[in-house]
């Protein structure tokens, strides 16, 4: 979603794609809870993945925040007149 959204024509479109990433993070969090309850991961693997997910979501929050602060920029190809 991040890569696809970055190629859209505006920062607004990009931000919309980033909101989908929040949903993906929530899905992963749910899957981790299930894995933990069913003891599907060995050792502290669940804790490691949870920590990494939290870090990625913090980075995503910063990215969205910075995009909201910045001026809208279009990624259009130059035209010749």
One Martini backbone bead per residue (centre of mass of N, CA, C, O) as a GRO file, in nm:
protein
   81
    1UNK     BB    1   0.055   0.063  -0.020
    2UNK     BB    2   0.291   0.260  -0.008
    3UNK     BB    3   0.402   0.229  -0.294
    4UNK     BB    4   0.141   0.286  -0.445
    5UNK     BB    5   0.073   0.566  -0.314
    6UNK     BB    6   0.342   0.717  -0.403
    7UNK     BB    7   0.227   0.715  -0.723
    8UNK     BB    8   0.036   0.921  -0.689
    9UNK     BB    9  -0.092   1.251  -0.762
   10UNK     BB   10  -0.118   1.283  -0.439
   11UNK     BB   11  -0.101   1.321  -0.101
   12UNK     BB   12  -0.389   1.243  -0.043
   13UNK     BB   13  -0.375   0.966  -0.174
   14UNK     BB   14  -0.145   0.863  -0.004
   15UNK     BB   15  -0.290   0.884   0.270
   16UNK     BB   16  -0.512   0.683   0.199
   17UNK     BB   17  -0.321   0.439   0.175
   18UNK     BB   18  -0.212   0.457   0.468
   19UNK     BB   19  -0.479   0.372   0.607
   20UNK     BB   20  -0.451   0.074   0.514
   21UNK     BB   21  -0.206   0.009   0.693
   22UNK     BB   22  -0.351   0.013   0.960
   23UNK     BB   23  -0.522  -0.237   0.896
   24UNK     BB   24  -0.284  -0.432   0.860
   25UNK     BB   25  -0.180  -0.400   1.149
   26UNK     BB   26  -0.437  -0.511   1.284
   27UNK     BB   27  -0.425  -0.789   1.158
   28UNK     BB   28  -0.152  -0.872   1.277
   29UNK     BB   29  -0.231  -0.840   1.570
   30UNK     BB   30  -0.450  -1.058   1.565
   31UNK     BB   31  -0.264  -1.293   1.478
   32UNK     BB   32  -0.082  -1.277   1.728
   33UNK     BB   33  -0.294  -1.342   1.937
   34UNK     BB   34  -0.358  -1.621   1.828
   35UNK     BB   35  -0.073  -1.739   1.845
   36UNK     BB   36  -0.048  -1.704   2.149
   37UNK     BB   37  -0.301  -1.875   2.239
   38UNK     BB   38  -0.183  -2.135   2.055
   39UNK     BB   39   0.126  -2.168   2.060
   40UNK     BB   40   0.283  -2.114   1.758
   41UNK     BB   41   0.524  -1.977   1.895
   42UNK     BB   42   0.852  -1.949   1.975
   43UNK     BB   43   0.922  -1.816   2.246
   44UNK     BB   44   0.973  -1.459   2.168
   45UNK     BB   45   0.840  -1.403   1.885
   46UNK     BB   46   0.591  -1.234   1.954
   47UNK     BB   47   0.740  -1.000   2.091
   48UNK     BB   48   0.910  -0.920   1.848
   49UNK     BB   49   0.679  -0.861   1.650
   50UNK     BB   50   0.534  -0.653   1.824
   51UNK     BB   51   0.769  -0.453   1.833
   52UNK     BB   52   0.791  -0.409   1.527
   53UNK     BB   53   0.503  -0.311   1.482
   54UNK     BB   54   0.521  -0.062   1.664
   55UNK     BB   55   0.748   0.073   1.504
   56UNK     BB   56   0.602   0.093   1.231
   57UNK     BB   57   0.357   0.257   1.336
   58UNK     BB   58   0.523   0.502   1.424
   59UNK     BB   59   0.635   0.567   1.144
   60UNK     BB   60   0.360   0.606   1.012
   61UNK     BB   61   0.266   0.841   1.185
   62UNK     BB   62   0.493   1.033   1.096
   63UNK     BB   63   0.432   1.032   0.796
   64UNK     BB   64   0.143   1.138   0.812
   65UNK     BB   65   0.211   1.397   0.964
   66UNK     BB   66   0.404   1.515   0.747
   67UNK     BB   67   0.194   1.518   0.517
   68UNK     BB   68  -0.006   1.715   0.658
   69UNK     BB   69   0.207   1.957   0.668
   70UNK     BB   70   0.241   1.951   0.382
   71UNK     BB   71   0.241   2.036   0.068
   72UNK     BB   72   0.084   1.977  -0.204
   73UNK     BB   73   0.194   1.724  -0.439
   74UNK     BB   74   0.257   1.654  -0.769
   75UNK     BB   75   0.318   1.350  -0.987
   76UNK     BB   76   0.368   1.476  -1.272
   77UNK     BB   77   0.424   1.501  -1.588
   78UNK     BB   78   0.570   1.671  -1.812
   79UNK     BB   79   0.494   1.926  -2.039
   80UNK     BB   80   0.441   2.024  -2.376
   81UNK     BB   81   0.389   2.346  -2.567
   0.00000   0.00000   0.00000
